[in-house]
């Protein structure tokens, strides 16, 4: 029996350590440890709640706008503020293009190298690669000359010793199964996606002023004007440009991302990856993309719901009062005792580091071992993210989601049980990307129709004056961020923040054991994962990366002494 650690796991945002017990060539137990502390909640105490979104948005710059929209919704909920339809549409557009860009970046730049052997691409026949690419898509760049050029560029990187992001990995590992031509095709699309994502996210600059960290959010609506007669506002020219970007976004998803995803999945399903990495079996989605306002969950384009024990036949409504966080195995403490589970409105952010000082060999997993708390829903661990959203949408009868899920399952020749796996999690992200990309034009047309009808409202300021607020107020706001269910909870007293708590997607997924000893989704999903070589545990990376971890959202670190905590050595 061997105990292994991967620290840090890279190609994610932030610092994550995984320890795993390997026996008989597979993981029999695992522990997830976030090795950074996040103190945003402490920073917010005493501040004006209308400013909270500016601070929380800095939690992470990758899925950059998610904390801003969640924060303004949180304060709006506390103060009873509804926003105008135009503000709702603009928030949806900003979030939707973030989904599309973020998911494509994840597939190609954060997760693909778990399935694609870059070195093998050097042995590919560009003509055969072109045949493969043309057999799965009519993407215009799929010529032998094009792939030969990509191969030559890759070869020049190798010969110059400047592989960049391809420099350190487990190239040649026996777990890589794609033919060399598929590897070359994936490398080409990896490079294309770098240029593509830079273009489509210009929509954030139009609607939000900049990217990352958009500047047009406001409690009560948005700060960007809507005026057909102003060059500095959302007008006909800007709407036309937005639609151009959204068409570009959808075409890449349809003709590159989805075909590549199916090509990879078709190979790896035959090696068991449609049955590996299932996890806790419980799934949660807050729902999002409200069509008539956040207070009407029935209008959400992505529905909300709870699934228990992989049972898609019965879905439950989300009750945020059932959410609570344990700190039994977390480097925090509660005043009343660490064995309690606290709802975020009563939550505390009191760090209590009891772990070893780096460098260290092993975590003390019998005690506290992570900077993440352990959020639970009705005392159950919950997986959140694209798989949870697509399962909930499927169970709720979302017609387009059902159509695409059934299509993908049919193309792969697998049954619905394959959804509950590492490969299913990866496929669900692709399905969701296409579902959202298809809606961008429709929502842009809705905004244009409102402008044409003379509705230029963008902000409701009727409760902007703190003198109109109650002496005490509580609110919660939520958003289905690309990585999953994101919640903010605020308590306001005398016009200032008394308590603020963020429970982010990666806190749900990467959480340590709770007060009942239940593992979090990462920990549970690794059990049963094959490991061919404990020195090169690429199989563990596949499952962890399938969640798209964002430790930067879950934790932050500040070291006033500028000490080096870790040096990244492997990809």
N, C-alpha and C positions, 0 to 999 in steps of 0.2 A: 504494500500500500504506500502511495506517495502523496504528500501534500505539496501543492504548487501554489505559487502566487504570481499574479501579473500586476505589476505596479510600476508606472501607471499604464492603464489601458489607454492607448492613443487613438487617433482619428475620432475623438469625441471632443466635446467642449468641456474642459475642466479636468479634474484629477479623480480617478476612480481606481481602487484596488480590489481585485477579486482573489480570494483564496479558495482553493478547491481541493477536496479529498478525492483522489483517483484510485480506483480499485478495479482490477480485471479489465483495464482499458476503457473505463468510463467513469464519469463523475458520480460519486455517491453522496456528496454533501458540498455545500458552497456557502460562502459568506461575502457580502458586498459591503465595501467600506468606502465612503466618501471622505477624502482626506483634507477637505478645506471647510472653513467655517463661514457661514453667511450671516451678516449682521445688519442687513437692510432694515429689519423691523426695529432695531434699536435706534438707528439713525432717524426714523420717521417719527418717533414719539415726540409729541409737543408741537409738531409742525401743522401748518394749514392743510387740511385734507384735500383741498383743491390742487395742491402742489404735489401730492403723493405720486401721481403718474410719472412726473419728470424723474423722480428718484428711482422708482421701481423699474422703469424702463431700462435703467442702467444695470439691472441685474445681469443682463446678457445682451450681446450685440448680434447674435446669430439669427434666431427668430425674434427679430429686434423689437417688434411693436406689441408683442403679446401681453407684456405686463402693463403697458400704457392703457390698452383698451380694457383690461381686467380691472385696473385701478379706477378709471373713471366710472365704469359700471358699478363698482363697489360703492363709491361715494354717492353716485346717483341713486342707488338703491337705499342708502341710509337716509338721504334727504328727500326722497320721493320725487325725483326729477325724471321726466321722460324727454327723449330727444326727438327732433323733427325727422321726417322720413329721409330727407337728403343726407343728414348726418349718419343715419343708420346705413344707408346704401354705401356711402363712402367708407365707413368702417368695415363693411363687408368686403368691399373691393380690395382694401388694403390687406385685410386678413387673407383673402382668397389667393392673391398673387404671392403672398408670403408662403402659403401652403405649397403652391406649385413650385416656386423656386427652391424652397427648403427641402422638399421631398426629392427633387431631382438631384440636388447637391448631395443629399444623403446617399442616394443609390449609387451615384458614380464616384463621389470623392471620399465618402466615409465608410461605405459598406462593400462596394464592388471588389475591392482588393482582397476581401475574404474569400471570394469565389473565383477571381481572375488571376492567373499567373502571368505577370507582366513579362518575365523573362521568356516564357514560352512563345510570346508573340513574335519574337525575333526569328523563330523557325517557321512561321506561317507563310503560305503561298498567297500573295496579295490577290491573285486571280480567283483562287478558291474562296478567299474571304469575301470578295465582291459577290460571288455566286451565293454565298450564305446570306449576306446582308440583303441582296435583292430578292431572295426567296421569302424573307419575312417582312419586307417593307419596301415601299417605293420612294424612300428617302433619296433625294437627288444626288447626294454626295457619294453614293455607294459604288464607286468605280474601282477597277484594279489599280489605276494610276493614283487615285486618292489614297488607297490603303498602302500602296508602295511608298508614297511620300511620308505617311505616318510612321511606317516601319523604319524608314531611313532616319527620320528624326529621332526615334527611340534608340536606334543603333548609335547615333552620334552622341546621345546622352551617355550611353553605356561606355563608349570608347573614351569620352572626355572625363569619365568619373563624376559626372554631375547629374545623378539620377533624381535629385530633389526628393519629392514625396515618394518616389519609388525606391529609395536607397536602402531602407531597412525593412525587411519583411521575410516571411518564410518561403521564399521562392523555391520551387521544385518540390514542395511538400507533397506527400502522397495523397493528401486530402483534396488537392486541386484536380478537377476532373474534366474541365473544358478542353476541347481540341484547340490547337494553336491558332487556327483561323478565327474561332470565336473569341479567343483572348485578344487577337489583334483588332477585331471589330470593337471590342469593349474599350481598348486603349484609345482608339480613334474617337469614340463617343465620349470618353472621359475628357479628352482635350476639347472637343466641341462644346461640351456642357459648360466648361469654364467661360467661354465667350458668350454663350446663350444666356446664362444666368445673369451676367453683368448687364445685358441689354434689357431683359424683361423686368428687372427690378427697378428700372427707371420710373415705373408707375408709382413707386413710393416717393420719388422726388417730386412728381407732379401732384400727388394727393397729400403728401406729408411733409413736403419741404426738403427732405433729405433722407438718405439711408446710409448707415443705420441710425437709429434713434430719431424717429419722426417727431416733428415739432407742431403738428396741427391738432393734437387732441385737446379737448377742454371738457371739464365737467359740464354737462348740459348740451354737448354736441361736438362740433368741430370748428376750428379757427379759420379754415380755408374758405374764402367766399365763393358763392355760386352766382355768376352774373354773365349773361350772354354778351353784354356790351363792354366788358372789362377784359383787358389783355392780361391782367394779373390774377384773374379769377378762373374758376372752372367754366369754360365756354366751349363753343362748338369745335374749335381747333384742338383744344386739349382732349376733348372726348374722342375726336377722330384719332388722335395719336395714341390714346389709351387703347382703343380698339385694335389698332395696328399691333401694339405690343402684346395684347391678349391673344390675337390670332397666332402670332409668333410663338407664344408660350404653348398654346394648345397643339400646334402642329408638331413641335418637338416631342411633346408627351405622347401623341398618337403614333408618330412615325419612327421614333427612336427609343424612348424610354420603355413603353409597353412591349414592343417587339423584343428588345434586349432582355427585359425581365422574363418574358415567357421562354426565351431561348436558354437563359441560365437555369430557370426553374425546371425546364424539361429534362435537363441533364441531371441536376442534383436530386430531383425527386426519386430517381432510381437508386440513390445511395442513402436513402432513409431520412432525408432532411424534411420531408413532409410529415414526419412522425417524431421529430426531435424538438425539444425546446418549448413544450406546451405551457408550463408554468402553473399558476394558481387556479386557473379555470374560472375565475370571477372577473367580470369586465364592467367598466363604468364609462359613460359618456354624459357630460353635462348638456350636450347638444349645442348647436350654434348656427350662425348665419340667420338671425331672425328676419323675417320678411315684413312683419308689422310691429316690431318692437320687442325688446328683450323680455318684457313682461307677458308675452304670449308664446310659451314654449310650443304650443301646437303649430305655430307658424315656422318653426325652425327648419331650415333646409336639411341640416343634419340633426336627427332627433335625439332626445335624451333618453337614457334608460340604464338599467342594471341587469346584467346577466349573471346567474349563479350556476356553478358546476357545469359549465359548457352547455347549458340547456337553452337553446334558442327558441323553444316553444313558449317560454314564460318570461316576460320582461316586467321589470318593476320600475316605478317612477323614482327619480332621485330625490331624496330628502336630505338637504345639507345638514340638518340637525343631527344626523346619524354619523357625521364625520368627526373623528377624534384622533389625536396623535399621542403615541407612546414615546417615552424616552428611556425605557429600561436598558436598551442596548445603544443608546445615543449619548454623545458627549454634551448632554444638557441635564439640567435638573429642574424639578418642579418644587415649589415651596411646600406643597402638601405631601410630597413623596413621589418618587419616580415610578411607582407601580400604577399610578393613575393614568387614564387616557383622557386628554383634555380637548374639548371642542375649541376650534381656533379663536372664537370670541373670548374665551378664557385662557387662551394659550400664552405661554411664557417663552421668551428667548433668553435663557440664562445659561451661557456656556459653562461646562464643567469638564475640562479635558483630563482624562485619567489614563490615557493610553501611553504607549512607549514613545520615547523621543527618537526621531529619525537619526541615523539609519537603524532599522530594527528588522528582525527576521520574521516574526509572526505576530498577528493581532491576538489579543486575549478575548476570543469570541465568546467566552462564558460570561463576560461582563460587557462593558461599553466598548464599541469598536467602530463607530461611524459618526460623522458630523450630520448625518441625516436622521431626522425623527422617523417614526413609523406610523404614517397615516393609515387608518383603517375605516372602512364603511360598515357600520353595524357590527364591528369587531371582526371584519373579514378583510384580508388583503385583496386589493383590486388592481388588475392591470388596466392601464389607460393608454391611449394612443390610437393610431390608425386602425389597428386590428379591432380594438374595442369599438371604435366608431362604426366601422363597416359591419361588424357583427350586430350591433344595436340597430343600425339602419336596415340590415337584412331582416332582422327579427320584427322590426316595425313595419315592414312591407314597402320600403323605399324602392320604387319601381326601377330606377336606373341602377342603383346599387345591386339589386337582385339580378338584374340583367347581366351586369358586368361580372359579378361573382360567379354566376352560373357559366358564363362564357369562359372565364379563366379556368374554372374547375374542369370544364369540358375539354379545353385545349390541352390541359395537363393530364387528363384521364385519371383524375383522383376524385374522391368523394369529399363531402363537407367536413369530415373529420380532419382533413389535411389543413384546414384553416387554423387549427389549434397547434401551431408549430412555428419553428424558426422561419421556414419557407413561407408559411401562411402569413406570418407577420410582415414579411418583406413584400409579398404579393398584395396584401391589403393596402399597403402604403401606395403602391402603384395604381391600384383601382381608385383609391380616394383622389389621387392627383388628377386623374382623368375626369372623374365626376365633378371636381371643383373647377378644373380648367374649362370645361364645357359651359359653365354658368357665368363666366366672367363677362361675356358679351351681353347676355340677357340683363345682368344687373347694371351694366353701363347704359344700356338702352332705357332702363327704368329711370335712371338719373336724368338722361336727356329728355325723356318724356315729361318729367316733373318741371324741368327748366322751361320747356316749350309751353307748358300749361301755366307758367307764371309763378310756380312755387319755388321761391329762392331761399326759403328758410333753412338755416344751417345750425342755429343755436337757440336753446331756450334758457334765458337768463333770469327767469322769474324768481329763482331761489339762490341767486348768486350772492346776495347780501347776507353775511353771517348773522346779522341781527334778526333775520327771519327764521333762523334755524331753531329747532328745539334745544333745550339745555343739554340733553343727552340723546344720542342716536347711534344705532348699529346698522351695518349693512354688509352684504356680501356680493361680490361680483365674480363672474366666471367667464371663461373663454376656453373653447377647445383649441388650444395651441397645437402647432404641428405635432408635437411630441405627446400631447394628451391633455387631460383635464387639469386646468389651472384655476385655482381659486384664491381670492383675496378677501380677507375679513377685516373690517374697521370698526372701532368703537370711538365715537366722537364725544368729547365733553367740553362745553363752553367754547365751541368753535375750533378746538384743536384736537389732534389725534391723541387719544389716550392709549390705544393699543392697535397694532396692525400686525396681521399674520398672513404669510403667503404659503400656500401648500401647492407645490408645483408638480408637473408630471413626473419628473425624475425622482422626486421624493416618494411618490407612490410606487414607482417601479423599482427603484434601487434601495428601498428601505431595508434596514436590518430586521432581525427578529423582533417581534412585539412582546407585550406582557404575557401572552399565552404561548410564546415560543414559536409562533407561526412565522415562516420565512417570507420575505418579500418576493415579488415577481421575478427579479433577476435570480435570486438565490434558488427559488423553486424551479425555474426554467432550465437551469444548468444540470439538475439531477438527471442522469441517464444520457448525458451528452458523451459521445465517444471521444477519446483522446488517443490518437495514434502515437504521439510522441510528447511526453510531459515537458520536454525542453522547448517544444514548439507548439503550444496549445492553440493552434488556429481555430479549432472547432469551438472553443470557448469564446473566442472573439466573434465568430459568426453569430452566435446566439445573443451575446450582449449587444453587439452592434445592431442587431435587428430591431432593438428597442429605440435606437438613435439616442443614446444618453446625452444629457446636457447637465453636467455637474455644475457648470457656471450658473445655471438657474437655481440649482439646488443649494449651492454653497458658494461662499466667497472667502478669500484668505487675505490677511494683511499681516506682514511681519516687519515690524519697525526696525529690526536689527539686520534686515536684508540677508538673512541666512538662506543658503541653498538647501531646499528640502529634498529635491529629487532631480535627477538628470535623465532626460528621455534618451533611451538607447535603442529601443526597438519600435517598429511600427505596429 
